[in-house]
Amino acid sequence: MSITDTLQVRVKSITWEADGILSFELCPMPPRKELPAFTAGAHVDVHLPNGVLRSYSLLNSQDERQRYVIGVNKDAQSRGGSRYMHETLRAGDTLTIGLPRNNFPLDEAAPLSVFIAGGIGITPLRSMIRRMQALGKPWRLHYAARTRQGAAFVDALQVLRDESGAEVQFSFDREPGGRMLDIPGIVTALPPGAHVYCCGPLPMLDAFEAATKTLPPPQVHVEYFAARESAATDGGFTVELAKTGRSVFVEPGHTILDCLEGIGIEPPYSCREGICGTCEVRVLGGTPDHRDLVLSAAEKAENTRMMICCSGAKSSKLVLDL
Ligand code: FES
């Protein structure tokens, strides 16, 4: 496996946050006294000892350099990531993590920031709210979960609401009288210029994208936890590597990343699903078939960058800056 820069951290504490949700406080290991800086909305890749790699959003304040805090929902369908975190990892253990990366940045200049969270999707928004609070900027939160017991940070958010006067709406749809969040209604009520952020399960993101279609794209921000579409594996094109002059033919059934690994080249990657941005490569020629959730529609249209773990080619040849 090829990975980007990593560092060792110690699990200082593990905290129960809600039914099925634990938070993990990760601290630097000597001689390092501080952790690399991050910005609200960032995530880190966690390289688990069982060989599984998972990305988790940082939920603490970006002003803190002595720790990262991540929240992990125990997924019933876990393939070894969240189950390992919940059942095997202990306080005192060491972990390898990647440097923080931010594909979900906060626009700190917005006149109002409106956050829409579904379940564990609250984690990056928690850090964003802390940031807006620190800057003294206005924000609102709409937070949906099935039940109050399964919703992390509710008490802390209620305290924050009372202290700040910010509008915080909870929606627990599996509780008596509970209703789903009215995402179209929330979007319709946005004042001009407001930025709106959404992180949650795919049905919520679908509703959000439908509701925000007519808003200016720079004001709309989405974070995905899982791929929306399958990788481009039709193959049948050639990839030329500009730095070495080597070429590789991408056979049907394979991604560009697969084929590069097949000839001994190991570009950085993490999720292999088009959601983390680690495998981004500059495109010098040809037309990619974009399948990732990292680049915006405008960035995809430029065809100057692509994620080689999931995107393919619409042209018979791609020239990559590799
Ligand atoms: S490895 Fe995550 S986007 Fe390609």
Residues whose N, C-alpha, C, O or C-beta is under 5 A from the ligand:
A	BS01	FES	Y269 S270 C271 R272 E273 G274 I275 C276 G277 T278 C279 M307 C309
